[in-house]
Amino acid sequence: MLKSELVLKLSEQNPHLYQRDIEHIVNAILGTIADALARGDRVELRGFGTFVVKKRDARMGRNPRTGEAVPVSEKAVPHFKTGKDMKQRLNRPSARSGP
């Protein structure tokens, strides 16, 4: 789902709100999550999941074209872990599964 599709879906579910207002809200939520991760904070959305920043150490990589060893600096990468409710929702037995 794209962010624009999310905004449209929320607009359909909330006809009393303007689409541009919903877009501002979605951008504010995503921006707040990104800002928190940039500060190194953990973001937990109960029932959905947790966003954390993990550190990858510096290492020696390889240029796939030449095979030459190249240094790769340490970096911070975002990581998402699904919450219990989300896992249960994703792994619900469907009505179609059967022998």
Buried (B, 14 or more C-beta within 10 A) or exposed (E): EEEEEBBBEBBEEEEEEEEEEBBEBBEEEEEEBEEBBEEEEEBEEEEEBBBBBEEEEEEEEEEEEEEEEEEEEEEEEEEEEBBEEBEEEEEEEEEEEEE
